[in-house]
Amino acid sequence: MMATSIETSVRSMRLYQDAGAESMSPKVKASSSFVLPDSSVLHYSLEGNLAPDSPVLLFVNDIYVNLQVWDPAIALLKESCPQYRFLRYDLRGYSVESIGDSEAITMSLLVSDLEYLFNRLSIAHIHSIVGLGFGANIALELLAKRRPIASTFVGIGFAISDSALTRRQQVVDDWPLRSSLARRFGMGILADKAVARWFTPDARRSAQWIRVREMIAAGSTEGMEKLSNAVIECAGHGTEQRGQRTLENLEVPALFLCGSSDESIPEEMETYPALMEKEKGLFILLDRTSRLACCEKPGEFVRLLGNWLHRFS
C-alpha cells in the first residue's frame, strides 16, 4: 500500500510539473504529499500563480492544526495578490503518518523538513515566510540557518525562544499534563482549550471556531507528544537570550502581528521591533481578535499582510 501511495504521489507531481510547464495557468493547484528519508509523509499545498518565476509566500502553521488553518486567508490572497504562489504544509507530528522513524521531533528536524520541501519543489527563494505561533519559531530557525532564503518575515502570535512567557520548567511541566489528558479523553479536550485561547468569545461556535476545533481533535496524540520535544527545546531559562540574539541578527524586515485578546502575547511582541536594527521591525495589534486572526478576521489579516508585502514587491 505504501509503495502504491509513493508511486501515485510521484506521478501526480510529474503530471503537475508537466502541466505547469505547458500552460503556466494561474489557476493550477497542486496538493500532494511525499515520503521523507525517515519514512514520514509530508503533506503540502502549492497554489496561486504557478509561473516558475512568480514569488513564493510560505505559510507555517502552529502546533495542533494543519495547513487548512490558512484556508480563509489563502482564498482572499489569491484574489488580492494574484502574483504570488502560496506554499503551506503540515507540520511533522500532526498525523500519525507524518511522525516517521524519529524517536523525538527536534527543531532541527522541522527545519530539515522545510529544506527538503524546497528542494523537492525546486524553490530556491521565498519572498516572505509567514509563521503562526510555534510556526514563527520554526521560520526564525530557518532564517538563522539559511539567511538568504527569504526577503521578509511575518510572525503572528508567538514568543521568541527563552522568552519570560515560556519558562522552561513551566513548559516541561505542562506538556506531560496535555499528553495525559489527550490519552485519557482524546485530542478533543485539548481542542476545547485551544479554541478558547485562539478565538475571542464573540467567535465562539462560529463556523471557523468549529472548523478549527475539529481540525485539532483529528490530530495525533502520539505526534503531539513527540512534537512537544521541539517546543520544550525553544523554552529556556530566560538567561540564554537565544530569541533576542535571533532578532538582533535577523537580516530581513519583520512584521509582528498579534491579536489584542491573545493573552499576554501583545505586551511581549510589542518589544520585538526594538531588538532589531532600526526600522527593520514593525508591530501591529489587531483589535478584537486573538491568535487566529487569519480565521476570525481574514479580511483584516489579508489587508495588513498585503500592505506589508507591497512594500517589498
MIBALUM-695444 format. One record per residue (C-alpha): residue in three letters; x, z, y; chain. Coordinates in Angstrom, 1 decimal. Each point is the difference from the previous one (the first is absolute). Layout:
<pts>
+-----+--------+--------+--------+-------+
: res :     xx :     zz :     yy : chain :
+-----+--------+--------+--------+-------+
: ALA :      X :      Z :      Y :     A :
...
+-----+--------+--------+--------+-------+
</pts>
This chain:
<pts>
+-----+--------+--------+--------+-------+
: res :     xx :     zz :     yy : chain :
+-----+--------+--------+--------+-------+
: MET :    0.0 :    0.0 :    0.0 :     A :
: MET :    2.8 :    0.9 :    2.4 :     A :
: ALA :    1.8 :   -3.3 :   -0.7 :     A :
: THR :   -3.2 :   -1.9 :    0.7 :     A :
: SER :   -0.4 :    1.9 :    3.2 :     A :
: ILE :    3.5 :   -0.8 :    1.2 :     A :
: GLU :   -0.3 :   -3.7 :   -0.9 :     A :
: THR :   -3.3 :   -0.2 :    1.9 :     A :
: SER :    1.5 :    1.7 :    3.0 :     A :
: VAL :    3.0 :   -2.4 :    0.0 :     A :
: ARG :   -2.3 :   -3.0 :   -0.3 :     A :
: SER :   -2.2 :    1.3 :    2.8 :     A :
: MET :    3.1 :    0.4 :    2.3 :     A :
: ARG :    1.2 :   -3.5 :   -0.8 :     A :
: LEU :   -3.4 :   -1.5 :    0.7 :     A :
: TYR :   -0.2 :    1.9 :    3.2 :     A :
: GLN :    3.5 :   -1.1 :    1.1 :     A :
: ASP :   -0.7 :   -3.7 :   -0.8 :     A :
: ALA :   -3.4 :    0.1 :    1.8 :     A :
: GLY :    1.6 :    1.6 :    3.0 :     A :
: ALA :    2.8 :   -2.5 :    0.1 :     A :
: GLU :   -2.4 :   -2.9 :    0.0 :     A :
: SER :   -2.8 :    1.1 :    2.4 :     A :
: MET :    1.4 :    3.0 :    2.0 :     A :
: SER :   -3.7 :    0.9 :    0.5 :     A :
: PRO :   -0.4 :    3.2 :    2.1 :     A :
: LYS :   -2.9 :    0.9 :   -2.2 :     A :
: VAL :    2.0 :    0.2 :   -3.2 :     A :
: LYS :    0.1 :    3.5 :   -1.5 :     A :
: ALA :    2.2 :    1.4 :   -2.8 :     A :
: SER :   -0.8 :    3.2 :   -1.8 :     A :
: SER :    2.1 :    0.5 :   -3.1 :     A :
: SER :    2.3 :    2.4 :   -1.8 :     A :
: PHE :    3.3 :   -0.1 :   -1.8 :     A :
: VAL :    2.0 :    2.3 :   -2.3 :     A :
: LEU :    3.0 :    1.8 :    1.4 :     A :
: PRO :    3.2 :    0.5 :   -2.0 :     A :
: ASP :   -1.1 :    3.5 :   -1.1 :     A :
: SER :   -3.3 :   -1.4 :   -1.4 :     A :
: SER :   -2.2 :    1.2 :    2.9 :     A :
: VAL :   -2.6 :   -2.4 :    1.4 :     A :
: LEU :    0.0 :   -0.7 :    3.8 :     A :
: HIS :   -3.2 :   -1.3 :    1.5 :     A :
: TYR :    0.1 :   -1.8 :    3.3 :     A :
: SER :   -2.0 :   -2.1 :    2.4 :     A :
: LEU :    1.5 :   -2.7 :    2.3 :     A :
: GLU :   -2.6 :   -1.8 :    2.2 :     A :
: GLY :   -0.4 :   -1.5 :    3.4 :     A :
: ASN :    2.1 :   -2.9 :    1.3 :     A :
: LEU :    2.1 :   -0.9 :   -2.9 :     A :
: ALA :    2.2 :   -2.6 :    1.7 :     A :
: PRO :    3.5 :    0.9 :   -1.2 :     A :
: ASP :    1.2 :    0.7 :    3.5 :     A :
: SER :   -2.9 :    2.2 :    1.1 :     A :
: PRO :    1.0 :    3.6 :    0.8 :     A :
: VAL :   -0.9 :    2.7 :   -2.4 :     A :
: LEU :   -1.7 :    3.3 :    0.6 :     A :
: LEU :    0.6 :    2.6 :   -2.7 :     A :
: PHE :   -2.5 :    2.8 :   -0.6 :     A :
: VAL :    1.1 :    3.1 :   -2.0 :     A :
: ASN :   -2.8 :    2.3 :   -0.8 :     A :
: ASP :   -0.1 :    3.8 :   -0.5 :     A :
: ILE :    0.0 :    1.9 :   -3.3 :     A :
: TYR :   -3.3 :    0.2 :   -1.9 :     A :
: VAL :   -1.3 :   -3.4 :    1.2 :     A :
: ASN :    0.8 :   -3.6 :   -0.8 :     A :
: LEU :    0.4 :   -3.2 :    1.9 :     A :
: GLN :   -3.7 :   -0.3 :    0.6 :     A :
: VAL :    0.1 :    2.8 :    2.5 :     A :
: TRP :    1.0 :   -2.7 :    2.5 :     A :
: ASP :   -2.9 :   -2.3 :   -0.7 :     A :
: PRO :   -2.0 :    0.6 :    3.2 :     A :
: ALA :    3.1 :   -0.5 :    2.2 :     A :
: ILE :    1.3 :   -3.0 :   -1.8 :     A :
: ALA :   -3.4 :   -1.8 :    0.3 :     A :
: LEU :    0.1 :    0.4 :    3.8 :     A :
: LEU :    3.7 :   -0.8 :    0.2 :     A :
: LYS :   -0.4 :   -3.3 :   -1.7 :     A :
: GLU :   -2.4 :   -1.0 :    2.8 :     A :
: SER :    1.9 :    1.4 :    2.9 :     A :
: CYS :    3.5 :   -0.6 :   -1.2 :     A :
: PRO :   -0.2 :   -3.2 :   -2.1 :     A :
: GLN :    3.8 :   -0.8 :    0.5 :     A :
: TYR :    1.0 :    2.8 :   -2.5 :     A :
: ARG :    0.3 :    0.5 :   -3.7 :     A :
: PHE :   -1.3 :    3.4 :   -1.2 :     A :
: LEU :    1.8 :    1.6 :   -2.9 :     A :
: ARG :   -1.1 :    3.2 :   -1.6 :     A :
: TYR :    0.5 :    1.6 :   -3.4 :     A :
: ASP :   -0.9 :    3.0 :   -2.1 :     A :
: LEU :    2.5 :    2.9 :    0.0 :     A :
: ARG :    1.6 :    0.8 :   -3.3 :     A :
: GLY :   -2.1 :    2.9 :   -1.5 :     A :
: TYR :   -3.4 :   -1.0 :    1.1 :     A :
: SER :   -0.9 :   -1.4 :   -3.4 :     A :
: VAL :    1.2 :    0.8 :   -3.5 :     A :
: GLU :    1.5 :   -3.5 :   -0.4 :     A :
: SER :    2.0 :    0.4 :    3.2 :     A :
: ILE :    1.9 :    3.1 :   -1.2 :     A :
: GLY :    2.5 :   -1.8 :   -2.2 :     A :
: ASP :    2.7 :    1.6 :   -2.1 :     A :
: SER :    1.5 :    2.2 :    2.8 :     A :
: GLU :   -0.4 :    3.7 :   -0.6 :     A :
: ALA :   -0.4 :    0.7 :    3.7 :     A :
: ILE :   -0.8 :   -2.2 :    3.0 :     A :
: THR :    2.6 :    0.4 :    2.7 :     A :
: MET :    0.2 :   -1.4 :    3.5 :     A :
: SER :    2.8 :   -2.2 :   -1.0 :     A :
: LEU :   -2.2 :   -1.5 :   -2.8 :     A :
: LEU :   -2.9 :   -0.6 :    2.4 :     A :
: VAL :    2.4 :   -1.9 :    2.4 :     A :
: SER :    1.3 :   -2.0 :   -3.0 :     A :
: ASP :   -3.5 :   -1.0 :   -0.8 :     A :
: LEU :   -0.4 :   -1.5 :    3.5 :     A :
: GLU :    3.4 :   -1.8 :   -0.2 :     A :
: TYR :   -1.0 :   -1.5 :   -3.4 :     A :
: LEU :   -3.3 :   -1.1 :    1.5 :     A :
: PHE :    1.8 :   -1.8 :    2.9 :     A :
: ASN :    2.3 :   -1.7 :   -2.4 :     A :
: ARG :   -2.8 :   -1.1 :   -2.3 :     A :
: LEU :   -1.9 :   -1.5 :    2.9 :     A :
: SER :    3.1 :   -1.4 :    1.8 :     A :
: ILE :   -0.6 :    2.0 :    3.1 :     A :
: ALA :    3.2 :    0.6 :    2.0 :     A :
: HIS :   -1.5 :    1.6 :    3.1 :     A :
: ILE :   -3.0 :    2.1 :    1.0 :     A :
: HIS :   -1.4 :   -0.3 :    3.6 :     A :
: SER :   -1.4 :    3.5 :   -0.2 :     A :
: ILE :   -0.3 :    2.7 :   -2.6 :     A :
: VAL :   -3.2 :    2.1 :    0.4 :     A :
: GLY :    0.1 :    3.3 :   -1.9 :     A :
: LEU :   -2.9 :    2.4 :   -0.5 :     A :
: GLY :    0.7 :    3.6 :   -0.8 :     A :
: PHE :    2.7 :    0.2 :   -2.7 :     A :
: GLY :    0.2 :   -3.8 :    0.2 :     A :
: ALA :    1.6 :    0.4 :    3.4 :     A :
: ASN :    2.8 :    2.2 :   -1.6 :     A :
: ILE :    0.6 :   -2.7 :   -2.5 :     A :
: ALA :    0.2 :   -2.6 :    2.8 :     A :
: LEU :    2.5 :    2.0 :    1.9 :     A :
: GLU :    2.1 :    0.5 :   -3.1 :     A :
: LEU :    0.0 :   -3.8 :   -0.5 :     A :
: LEU :    1.0 :   -0.6 :    3.7 :     A :
: ALA :    2.8 :    2.5 :   -0.3 :     A :
: LYS :    1.3 :   -1.8 :   -3.1 :     A :
: ARG :   -0.5 :   -3.6 :    1.1 :     A :
: ARG :    0.0 :    0.1 :    3.8 :     A :
: PRO :   -0.4 :   -3.8 :    0.6 :     A :
: ILE :   -3.1 :   -0.2 :   -2.2 :     A :
: ALA :   -2.6 :    0.5 :    2.7 :     A :
: SER :   -0.5 :   -0.5 :    3.7 :     A :
: THR :   -2.4 :    2.9 :    0.7 :     A :
: PHE :   -1.4 :    3.1 :   -1.7 :     A :
: VAL :   -3.5 :    1.5 :    0.3 :     A :
: GLY :   -0.5 :    3.5 :   -1.4 :     A :
: ILE :   -3.5 :    1.5 :   -0.4 :     A :
: GLY :   -0.8 :    3.7 :   -0.5 :     A :
: PHE :    3.2 :    1.2 :   -1.6 :     A :
: ALA :    2.7 :    2.6 :    0.3 :     A :
: ILE :    3.7 :   -0.9 :   -0.2 :     A :
: SER :    2.3 :    1.5 :   -2.6 :     A :
: ASP :    0.9 :    3.7 :    0.5 :     A :
: SER :   -2.9 :    0.4 :    2.5 :     A :
: ALA :   -1.2 :    3.5 :    0.6 :     A :
: LEU :   -3.4 :   -1.3 :   -1.2 :     A :
: THR :    1.3 :   -0.6 :   -3.5 :     A :
: ARG :    2.1 :    3.0 :   -0.9 :     A :
: ARG :    1.6 :   -0.5 :   -3.4 :     A :
: GLN :   -1.3 :    3.2 :   -1.6 :     A :
: GLN :   -3.5 :   -0.6 :    1.2 :     A :
: VAL :    0.1 :   -3.5 :   -1.4 :     A :
: VAL :    1.6 :    1.2 :   -3.3 :     A :
: ASP :   -2.8 :    2.6 :   -0.4 :     A :
: ASP :   -2.8 :   -2.4 :    1.0 :     A :
: TRP :    0.6 :   -2.9 :   -2.4 :     A :
: PRO :   -0.2 :    1.9 :   -3.3 :     A :
: LEU :   -3.4 :    1.4 :    1.3 :     A :
: ARG :   -1.2 :   -3.5 :    0.7 :     A :
: SER :    1.1 :   -1.1 :   -3.5 :     A :
: SER :   -1.7 :    3.0 :   -1.6 :     A :
: LEU :   -3.3 :   -0.8 :    1.8 :     A :
: ALA :    0.2 :   -3.7 :   -0.9 :     A :
: ARG :    0.6 :    0.7 :   -3.7 :     A :
: ARG :   -2.8 :    2.5 :   -0.2 :     A :
: PHE :   -2.7 :   -1.7 :    2.1 :     A :
: GLY :    1.3 :   -3.6 :    0.5 :     A :
: MET :    1.3 :   -1.8 :    3.0 :     A :
: GLY :   -3.4 :    0.2 :    1.6 :     A :
: ILE :    0.7 :    3.5 :    1.2 :     A :
: LEU :    3.1 :   -1.2 :    1.8 :     A :
: ALA :   -2.0 :   -2.9 :    1.4 :     A :
: ASP :   -2.5 :    2.5 :    1.5 :     A :
: LYS :    2.8 :    1.9 :    1.7 :     A :
: ALA :    1.8 :   -3.2 :    1.2 :     A :
: VAL :   -3.0 :   -1.7 :    1.6 :     A :
: ALA :   -0.9 :    3.3 :    1.8 :     A :
: ARG :    3.4 :   -0.1 :    1.7 :     A :
: TRP :    0.3 :   -3.8 :    0.5 :     A :
: PHE :   -3.4 :   -0.6 :    1.5 :     A :
: THR :   -1.8 :    1.7 :    2.9 :     A :
: PRO :   -3.3 :    1.8 :   -0.7 :     A :
: ASP :   -1.9 :   -2.8 :    1.6 :     A :
: ALA :    1.2 :   -2.4 :   -2.7 :     A :
: ARG :   -1.0 :    2.2 :   -2.9 :     A :
: ARG :   -1.9 :   -1.9 :   -2.6 :     A :
: SER :    0.5 :   -3.3 :    1.8 :     A :
: ALA :    0.7 :   -3.1 :   -2.0 :     A :
: GLN :    3.7 :    0.3 :    0.7 :     A :
: TRP :    0.1 :    3.7 :   -0.9 :     A :
: ILE :   -1.7 :   -0.8 :   -3.3 :     A :
: ARG :    2.3 :   -3.0 :   -0.7 :     A :
: VAL :    3.2 :    2.0 :    0.6 :     A :
: ARG :   -1.3 :    3.0 :   -1.9 :     A :
: GLU :   -0.7 :   -2.2 :   -3.0 :     A :
: MET :    3.5 :   -1.6 :    0.4 :     A :
: ILE :    1.7 :    3.4 :   -0.2 :     A :
: ALA :   -2.2 :    1.2 :   -2.9 :     A :
: ALA :    1.1 :   -3.1 :   -2.0 :     A :
: GLY :    3.7 :    0.8 :    0.3 :     A :
: SER :    2.3 :    1.2 :   -2.7 :     A :
: THR :    0.6 :    3.8 :   -0.3 :     A :
: GLU :    3.3 :   -0.7 :   -1.8 :     A :
: GLY :    1.0 :   -2.4 :    2.6 :     A :
: MET :   -0.8 :    2.4 :    2.8 :     A :
: GLU :    2.1 :    2.7 :   -1.7 :     A :
: LYS :    3.0 :   -2.3 :   -0.3 :     A :
: LEU :   -0.4 :   -1.3 :    3.6 :     A :
: SER :    0.0 :    3.6 :    1.2 :     A :
: ASN :    3.7 :    0.1 :   -0.7 :     A :
: ALA :    0.7 :   -2.5 :    2.8 :     A :
: VAL :   -2.3 :    2.0 :    2.4 :     A :
: ILE :    1.9 :    3.2 :   -0.8 :     A :
: GLU :    3.3 :   -2.0 :    0.5 :     A :
: CYS :   -1.1 :   -0.7 :    3.6 :     A :
: ALA :   -0.7 :    3.7 :    0.7 :     A :
: GLY :    3.1 :    1.9 :    1.0 :     A :
: HIS :    0.7 :    3.4 :    1.3 :     A :
: GLY :   -0.3 :   -1.0 :    3.7 :     A :
: THR :    3.8 :    0.2 :    0.5 :     A :
: GLU :    1.2 :   -3.4 :   -1.4 :     A :
: GLN :   -1.8 :   -2.0 :    2.7 :     A :
: ARG :    0.0 :   -3.2 :   -2.1 :     A :
: GLY :   -3.1 :   -1.3 :    1.6 :     A :
: GLN :    1.3 :    0.7 :    3.5 :     A :
: ARG :    3.2 :   -1.9 :   -0.7 :     A :
: THR :   -2.0 :   -2.9 :   -1.5 :     A :
: LEU :   -2.0 :   -0.4 :    3.3 :     A :
: GLU :    3.2 :    0.5 :    2.1 :     A :
: ASN :    1.6 :   -2.9 :   -2.0 :     A :
: LEU :   -3.0 :   -2.2 :   -0.2 :     A :
: GLU :    0.9 :   -3.3 :    1.4 :     A :
: VAL :   -3.4 :   -1.6 :    0.3 :     A :
: PRO :   -2.8 :    0.9 :    2.4 :     A :
: ALA :   -2.5 :    2.4 :   -1.5 :     A :
: LEU :   -3.7 :    0.7 :    0.7 :     A :
: PHE :   -1.3 :    3.4 :   -1.1 :     A :
: LEU :   -3.8 :    0.1 :   -0.5 :     A :
: CYS :   -2.0 :    3.1 :   -0.7 :     A :
: GLY :   -3.6 :    1.0 :   -0.1 :     A :
: SER :   -1.0 :    2.8 :    2.3 :     A :
: SER :   -1.6 :    1.9 :   -2.9 :     A :
: ASP :    2.9 :   -0.3 :   -2.4 :     A :
: GLU :    0.7 :    3.8 :   -0.2 :     A :
: SER :    3.3 :    0.9 :    1.5 :     A :
: ILE :    1.5 :   -3.4 :   -0.3 :     A :
: PRO :   -0.6 :   -1.2 :    3.6 :     A :
: GLU :    2.2 :    2.7 :    1.6 :     A :
: GLU :    2.7 :   -0.8 :   -2.5 :     A :
: MET :   -0.1 :   -3.8 :    0.5 :     A :
: GLU :   -0.1 :    0.2 :    3.7 :     A :
: THR :    3.6 :    1.2 :    0.0 :     A :
: TYR :    1.3 :   -3.0 :   -2.0 :     A :
: PRO :    0.6 :   -2.5 :    2.8 :     A :
: ALA :    2.3 :    2.5 :    1.8 :     A :
: LEU :    2.2 :    0.0 :   -3.1 :     A :
: MET :    0.6 :   -3.7 :    0.3 :     A :
: GLU :    2.0 :   -2.0 :    2.5 :     A :
: LYS :   -1.8 :   -0.3 :    3.4 :     A :
: GLU :   -3.1 :   -2.2 :    0.0 :     A :
: LYS :    0.3 :   -0.8 :   -3.7 :     A :
: GLY :   -2.8 :    2.3 :   -1.2 :     A :
: LEU :   -3.6 :    0.2 :    1.1 :     A :
: PHE :   -2.6 :    2.6 :   -1.1 :     A :
: ILE :   -3.7 :   -0.8 :    0.2 :     A :
: LEU :   -2.8 :    2.4 :   -0.8 :     A :
: LEU :   -3.2 :   -1.5 :   -1.5 :     A :
: ASP :   -2.9 :    2.0 :    1.3 :     A :
: ARG :   -2.7 :    1.3 :   -2.4 :     A :
: THR :    1.6 :   -1.1 :   -3.2 :     A :
: SER :    2.3 :    1.6 :   -2.6 :     A :
: ARG :    2.5 :   -1.4 :   -2.5 :     A :
: LEU :   -1.8 :   -3.1 :   -1.0 :     A :
: ALA :   -0.7 :   -1.8 :    3.3 :     A :
: CYS :    0.5 :   -3.2 :   -1.9 :     A :
: CYS :   -3.2 :    0.8 :   -1.9 :     A :
: GLU :   -2.0 :    2.2 :    2.4 :     A :
: LYS :    0.7 :   -2.1 :    3.2 :     A :
: PRO :    1.6 :   -3.2 :   -1.2 :     A :
: GLY :   -0.9 :   -1.9 :    3.2 :     A :
: GLU :    1.9 :    2.5 :    2.2 :     A :
: PHE :    2.9 :    0.2 :   -2.5 :     A :
: VAL :    0.4 :   -3.8 :   -0.1 :     A :
: ARG :   -0.2 :   -0.3 :    3.8 :     A :
: LEU :    2.8 :    2.5 :    0.5 :     A :
: LEU :    2.1 :   -1.6 :   -2.8 :     A :
: GLY :   -0.6 :   -3.5 :    1.4 :     A :
: ASN :    1.1 :    1.1 :    3.4 :     A :
: TRP :    3.2 :    1.4 :   -1.4 :     A :
: LEU :    0.8 :   -3.0 :   -2.1 :     A :
: HIS :   -0.6 :   -2.3 :    3.0 :     A :
: ARG :    2.8 :    1.7 :    1.9 :     A :
: PHE :    2.5 :   -1.2 :   -2.7 :     A :
: SER :   -1.4 :   -3.4 :   -0.9 :     A :
+-----+--------+--------+--------+-------+
</pts>
